[in-house]
Amino acid sequence: MSDAKNFPDLEKQVLSRIGLLGRSIPQPMKGFMELHEAAVHPGALSTAVKELIALGIAIAVHCEGCIACHVHDALKAGATPEQIDEAIAVALMMGGGPATVYGSMAHEALQQFLAQSK
């Protein structure tokens, strides 16, 4: 794709912007980060499974930055490329045509993060 995004760079940009926002509105962002940490903490579901769920939602709501972050975090939590592809497939089933476009972005993000780790 000629207009392809660089998802590893996008993930870094998102985290940087979140950091800047945290300096402007520290209390709300502290609360959000605590919620995030609690939500992905392993419990009945592993962190990897929770990141796959978040990825599916990111595709369904068309959030490119979320796709970058949750593909990265799913890999970091131990999700396999095959598991990520299956999560993309479920999001496609639930989201129809628009999810197909964003699912292809998530697959591209997966390929970029895997290439970066080599």
VMD Tcl script that draws the C-alpha trace (Angstrom):
set ca {
  {0.00 0.00 0.00}
  {1.51 3.31 -1.03}
  {-0.26 5.21 1.74}
  {0.73 2.65 4.38}
  {1.19 3.84 7.91}
  {4.27 3.03 9.94}
  {2.55 1.40 12.91}
  {5.63 1.10 15.16}
  {6.14 4.87 14.75}
  {2.42 5.51 15.26}
  {2.50 3.55 18.53}
  {5.40 5.70 19.76}
  {3.56 8.88 18.70}
  {0.41 7.82 20.54}
  {2.36 7.11 23.73}
  {4.18 10.44 23.42}
  {0.90 12.33 23.00}
  {-0.61 10.50 25.96}
  {2.42 11.57 28.01}
  {1.92 15.19 26.98}
  {-1.77 14.99 27.79}
  {-0.85 13.54 31.19}
  {1.15 16.65 31.97}
  {-1.80 18.89 31.02}
  {-4.52 16.90 32.81}
  {-2.65 14.70 35.28}
  {-5.54 13.51 37.44}
  {-7.84 12.30 34.65}
  {-4.92 10.63 32.85}
  {-3.74 9.02 36.09}
  {-7.23 7.60 36.49}
  {-7.29 6.39 32.88}
  {-3.88 4.73 33.22}
  {-4.94 3.02 36.44}
  {-8.06 1.76 34.66}
  {-5.95 0.54 31.74}
  {-3.50 -1.29 34.01}
  {-6.31 -2.89 36.02}
  {-8.22 -3.92 32.90}
  {-5.29 -5.71 31.23}
  {-3.92 -7.24 34.44}
  {-4.12 -11.03 34.16}
  {-7.06 -12.62 35.92}
  {-9.54 -15.12 34.53}
  {-8.27 -13.91 31.13}
  {-4.60 -13.49 30.33}
  {-3.19 -10.11 29.36}
  {-2.69 -11.43 25.83}
  {-6.38 -12.35 25.52}
  {-7.40 -8.97 26.90}
  {-5.16 -7.23 24.35}
  {-6.76 -9.29 21.56}
  {-10.19 -8.15 22.74}
  {-8.96 -4.54 22.79}
  {-7.59 -4.99 19.26}
  {-10.96 -6.24 18.03}
  {-12.66 -3.21 19.53}
  {-10.00 -0.89 18.06}
  {-10.75 -2.29 14.61}
  {-14.51 -1.99 15.12}
  {-14.31 1.64 16.26}
  {-11.73 2.56 13.58}
  {-8.96 3.78 15.89}
  {-5.63 3.56 14.08}
  {-3.58 4.56 17.13}
  {-5.38 1.94 19.20}
  {-4.64 -0.68 16.54}
  {-0.92 0.17 16.71}
  {-0.82 0.06 20.50}
  {-2.86 -3.12 20.92}
  {-1.03 -5.10 18.23}
  {2.23 -4.08 19.92}
  {0.92 -4.90 23.40}
  {-0.66 -8.20 22.30}
  {2.70 -9.34 20.92}
  {4.46 -8.13 24.07}
  {1.97 -10.09 26.20}
  {2.72 -13.26 24.26}
  {-0.03 -13.40 21.65}
  {1.05 -15.18 18.50}
  {0.68 -13.74 15.01}
  {-1.92 -16.43 14.35}
  {-3.94 -15.36 17.40}
  {-3.80 -11.74 16.26}
  {-4.98 -12.72 12.79}
  {-7.88 -14.68 14.32}
  {-8.84 -11.68 16.48}
  {-8.83 -9.60 13.29}
  {-11.13 -12.19 11.68}
  {-13.62 -11.95 14.57}
  {-13.57 -8.15 14.33}
  {-14.28 -8.42 10.60}
  {-17.24 -10.67 11.29}
  {-18.63 -8.18 13.81}
  {-17.81 -5.00 11.90}
  {-18.44 -5.84 8.24}
  {-16.87 -3.76 5.48}
  {-15.40 -0.93 7.58}
  {-13.80 -3.48 9.91}
  {-12.23 -5.13 6.87}
  {-10.37 -1.91 6.04}
  {-9.19 -1.44 9.63}
  {-8.50 -5.16 9.99}
  {-6.12 -4.91 7.05}
  {-4.40 -2.06 8.90}
  {-4.06 -4.24 12.00}
  {-2.54 -7.02 9.88}
  {-0.08 -4.53 8.40}
  {0.79 -3.33 11.92}
  {1.46 -6.96 12.90}
  {3.81 -7.41 9.93}
  {5.69 -4.20 10.75}
  {6.14 -5.06 14.44}
  {7.32 -8.58 13.54}
  {9.82 -7.15 11.02}
  {11.04 -4.64 13.60}
  {11.74 -7.42 16.11}
  {14.03 -9.33 13.73}
}
mol new
graphics top color blue
foreach p $ca { graphics top sphere $p radius 0.5 }
foreach p [lrange $ca 0 end-1] q [lrange $ca 1 end] { graphics top cylinder $p $q radius 0.2 }
display resetview
